[in-house]
């Protein structure tokens, strides 16, 4: 197993977990009436989106800083 295969597996798992968390958070956001808890669910959705952005941009940033090439 190569490092690229491991990175792709981690990305796939991150996307699947992100979809599940965003779906559940969206459901809780729509069905909850407490404004404080709605704010917390919005923060969770934002954190998941930021986390997924980091997962997909990390290889690009690492290859840019190291001067190498990344084909993933």
Secondary structure as UniProt FT lines:
FT   HELIX           3..31
FT   HELIX           35..66
//
